[in-house]
Amino acid sequence: MTAYKQIARKNLAIQMIEHLKKRNMEGYYCETKKEALEKAISFLPSQCSISWGGSESLNEIGFMDYMKVHKDDYQIIDRFAGKTVEEKREIYGKSTMADYYFMSANAITKDGIIVNMDGSGNRVACLCHGPNHVVLVIGMNKVAYNLEDAINRIHLVAGPTNTIRQQMNTPCSKTGSCADCLSKDCICCNLVITRYNRQDGRIKVILTGEDLGF
Ligand code: SF4
């Protein structure tokens, strides 16, 4: 990334953190993926319970790898541990009671509104209600000008890329843009717009200068 781009992203992030504060959310800016990981784990007391949603961004900062190495330091609620439908259902239930829940977002507007579109809805459910703390790690590549721009980003970037990643049979996985589908594999089932946080200290947003996810 050029130095100009780095400065522009930092300048924008500083403004966004002020907007997040008005929305009762804590904002932080990290230049690099490494710093983002350090910030994310800095919130965690020893032996707290932790869960997370599927996230390329968390993967890219090394969060999953860190948790594998430090699994004895926390109570990790692993959503992939369940084999049967009932076991998976039980794990998702436990995730909603976690002390800390980690995720990214599909987009965030320049004035701090967080926008997510989910297929199964487990991730947005935990964002809305349940875990005591939610930490979002969001690359500055996901900043949108406004809500309309954020939703367009989902239909043009996040949806087509995520359906390829998850090997979903949707129009966008073949054409690269949204066809407003109603297919069985559709990952655009629940649109959640987070514009304010009522529970003090619950939502923390780590904005990251390096690109993360899609
Ligand atoms: S609505 Fe369907 S086609 Fe559009 S982005 Fe979502 S999954 Fe893809």
Boltz pocket constraint, residues with backbone or C-beta under 6 A from the ligand:
constraints:
  - pocket:
      binder: B
      contacts: [[A, 154], [A, 155], [A, 159], [A, 160], [A, 163], [A, 170], [A, 171], [A, 172], [A, 173], [A, 177], [A, 178], [A, 179], [A, 180], [A, 181], [A, 182], [A, 183], [A, 185], [A, 186], [A, 187], [A, 188]]
      max_distance: 6.0
